[in-house]
Amino acid sequence: MSRSDASSGKEKPRQTRDAAATRARILKAAEKEFAKKGLKGTRIDAIATRARCNKALIYHYFGSKEDLFSAVLEVTYEKIRAAERKLDLAHRSPRAAMQELIGFSFDYVSDHPEFISLINDENMHGGVHVLHSARARDLNSPLVALIEEILKRGEAEGVFRSGVDPVQLYISIASICYFFIANRHTLSAIFALPKTRDVLDMRRRHVVDVILGYLRPDASSIDIPRVQP
């Protein structure tokens, strides 16, 4: 390459690609290490070895182990939100859209154990990394807006009850899906549930039925007695 080519900046696109590839390798390696050992147990040396780079590059791109953990969490949320967008829920009937979202939420935590490990670890640290990540928070806003739109369509069509809070509904969906998968080993031991696909499918159907049952228009008319103190 001539000096004129180098001075004109023709090396920059390749340098940019190389930097992006290195950064992506570091994030992928960090995700595996953090999911396996947690933030406190993970060493930058191990991430560097897995990413096939030196420690200096990690600090150059991410600043610190804490900042790298924050970046991994952002990618974790980006991946689940990107997968949700592929469902194209806006063009489905309200009931079908909600059923698809519930089933997807169950399948995602079942198929991505690293998601559970990373979120559990972040909660052990008080959620401070997500709290200081505008990106992680902003990723959830479109989903909440979509759920709200589905609920409104369902209410207008008479298939969903009125007054359902989209944030509370999503928390319920996420938690009811998450709990069984995150605690499957202990639940299987306590209730003698074999770790088979049939048991997983049965639980998935139950989760869908529970949430859709709550959303039924007649469910809002059920008078649940309060427990007297």
For each residue, the residues with C-beta under 8 A, 3 or more apart:
1: 5 6 10 11
2: 5 6
3: 6 7
4: 7 8
5: 1 2 8 10 11
6: 1 2 3 10 11
7: 3 4
8: 4 5
9: 12
10: 1 5 6 13
11: 1 5 6 14 15
12: 9 15 16
13: 10 16 17
14: 11 17 18
15: 11 12 18 19
16: 12 13 19 20
17: 13 14 20 21
18: 14 15 21 22
19: 15 16 22 23 61
20: 16 17 23 24
21: 17 18 24 25
22: 18 19 25 26 51 53 57 61
23: 19 20 26 27 61
24: 20 21 27 28
25: 21 22 28 29 51 52 53
26: 22 23 29 30 47 51 53 57 58 61 62 68
27: 23 24 30 31 68 71 72 75
28: 24 25 31 32 51
29: 25 26 32 33 47 48 50 51
30: 26 27 33 34 42 47 51 68 69 71 72
31: 27 28 34 35 72 75 76 114 118
32: 28 29 35 36 50 114
33: 29 30 36 37 42 43 46 47 50
34: 30 31 37 38 39 42 69 72 117 118 121
35: 31 32 113 114 117 118
36: 32 33 42 117
37: 33 34 41 42 46
38: 34 41 42 117 121 124
39: 34 42 65 66 69 121 125
40:
41: 37 38
42: 30 33 34 36 37 38 39 46 47 65
43: 33 46 47
44: 47 48 55 58 59 65
45: 48 49 55
46: 33 37 42 43 49 50
47: 26 29 30 33 42 43 44 50 51 58 68
48: 29 44 45 51 53 54 55 57 58
49: 45 46 52
50: 29 32 33 46 47
51: 22 25 26 28 29 30 47 48 58
52: 25 49
53: 22 25 26 48 57 58
54: 48 57 58
55: 44 45 48 58 59
56: 59 60
57: 22 26 48 53 54 60 61
58: 26 44 47 48 51 53 54 55 61 62 68
59: 44 55 56 62 63 64
60: 56 57
61: 19 22 23 26 57 58
62: 26 58 59 67 68 71
63: 59 67 68
64: 59 67 68
65: 39 42 44 68 69
66: 39 69 70 129
67: 62 63 64 70 71
68: 26 27 30 47 58 62 63 64 65 71 72
69: 30 34 39 65 66 72 73 129
70: 66 67 73 74 129 132 133
71: 27 30 62 67 68 74 75
72: 27 30 31 34 68 69 75 76 118
73: 69 70 76 77 118 122 129 130 133 136
74: 70 71 77 78 133 135 136 139
75: 27 31 71 72 78 79
76: 31 72 73 79 80 114 115 118 119
77: 73 74 80 81 136 139 140
78: 74 75 81 82 139
79: 75 76 82 83
80: 76 77 83 84 108 112 115
81: 77 78 84 85 139 140 142 143
82: 78 79 85 86
83: 79 80 86 87 104 108
84: 80 81 87 89 101 104 143
85: 81 82 88
86: 82 83
87: 83 84 97 100 101 104
88: 85 91 92
89: 84 92 97 100 101 146 150
90: 97 146 149 150
91: 88
92: 88 89 96 97 100
93: 96 97 157
94: 97 98 150 151 153 154 157 159 160
95: 98 99 154 159 160 212
96: 92 93 99 100
97: 87 89 90 92 93 94 100 101 150
98: 94 95 101 102 150 154 160 211 212 215
99: 95 96 102 103 208 212
100: 87 89 92 96 97 103 104
101: 84 87 89 97 98 104 105 147 150 173
102: 98 99 105 106 173 177 207 208 211 212
103: 99 100 106 107 204 208
104: 83 84 87 100 101 107 108
105: 101 102 108 109 173 174 177
106: 102 103 109 110 177 181 203 204 207 208
107: 103 104 110 111 204
108: 80 83 104 105 111 112 115 177
109: 105 106 112 115 116 177 178 181 182
110: 106 107 181 200
111: 107 108
112: 80 108 109 115 116
113: 35 116 117 181
114: 31 32 35 76 117 118
115: 76 80 108 109 112 118 119
116: 109 112 113 119 120 178 181 182
117: 34 35 36 38 113 114 120 121
118: 31 34 35 72 73 76 114 115 121 122
119: 76 115 116 122 123
120: 116 117 123 124 182
121: 34 38 39 117 118 124 125
122: 73 118 119 125 127 129 130
123: 119 120 126 127
124: 38 120 121
125: 39 121 122 128 129
126: 123
127: 122 123 130 131
128: 125 131 132
129: 66 69 70 73 122 125 132 133 136
130: 73 122 127 133 136 137
131: 127 128
132: 70 128 129
133: 70 73 74 129 130 136 137
134: 137 138
135: 74 138 139
136: 73 74 77 129 130 133 139 140
137: 130 133 134 140 141
138: 134 135 141
139: 74 77 78 81 135 136 142 143
140: 77 81 136 137 143 144
141: 137 138 144 145
142: 81 139 145 146
143: 81 84 139 140 146 147 170
144: 140 141 147 148 166 167 170
145: 141 142 148 149 166
146: 89 90 142 143 149 150
147: 101 143 144 150 151 166 169 170
148: 144 145 151 152 166
149: 90 145 146 152 153
150: 89 90 94 97 98 101 146 147 153 154
151: 94 147 148 154 155 160 164 166 169 215
152: 148 149 155 156
153: 94 149 150 156 157
154: 94 95 98 150 151 157 159 160 215
155: 151 152 158 160 161 162 217
156: 152 153
157: 93 94 153 154 160
158: 155 217
159: 94 95 154 215 217
160: 94 95 98 151 154 155 157 164 215 216 217
161: 155 164 214 215 216 217 218 219 220
162: 155 217 220
163: 220
164: 151 160 161 168 169 215
165: 168 169
166: 144 145 147 148 151 169 170
167: 144 170 171
168: 164 165 171 172
169: 147 151 164 165 166 172 173 211 215
170: 143 144 147 166 167 173 174
171: 167 168 174 175
172: 168 169 175 176 211 214
173: 101 102 105 169 170 176 177 211
174: 105 170 171 177 178
175: 171 172 178 179
176: 172 173 179 180 207 210 211
177: 102 105 106 108 109 173 174 180 181 207
178: 109 116 174 175 181 182
179: 175 176 182 183
180: 176 177 183 184 187 203 207
181: 106 109 110 113 116 177 178 184
182: 109 116 120 178 179
183: 179 180 186 187
184: 180 181 187 188 195
185: 188 189
186: 183 189 190
187: 180 183 184 190 191 193
188: 184 185 191 192 193 194 195 199
189: 185 186 192
190: 186 187
191: 187 188
192: 188 189
193: 187 188 199
194: 188 198 199
195: 184 188 199
196: 199 200
197: 200 201
198: 194 201 202
199: 188 193 194 195 196 202 203
200: 110 196 197 203 204
201: 197 198 204 205
202: 198 199 205 206
203: 106 180 199 200 206 207
204: 103 106 107 200 201 207 208
205: 201 202 208 209
206: 202 203 209 210
207: 102 106 176 177 180 203 204 210 211
208: 99 102 103 106 204 205 211 212
209: 205 206 212 213
210: 176 206 207 213 214
211: 98 102 169 172 173 176 207 208 214 215
212: 95 98 99 102 208 209 215 216
213: 209 210 216 219
214: 161 172 210 211 219
215: 98 151 154 159 160 161 164 169 211 212 219
216: 160 161 212 213 219
217: 155 158 159 160 161 162 220
218: 161 221 222
219: 161 213 214 215 216 222
220: 161 162 163 217
221: 218
222: 218 219
223:
224:
225:
226:
227:
228:
229:
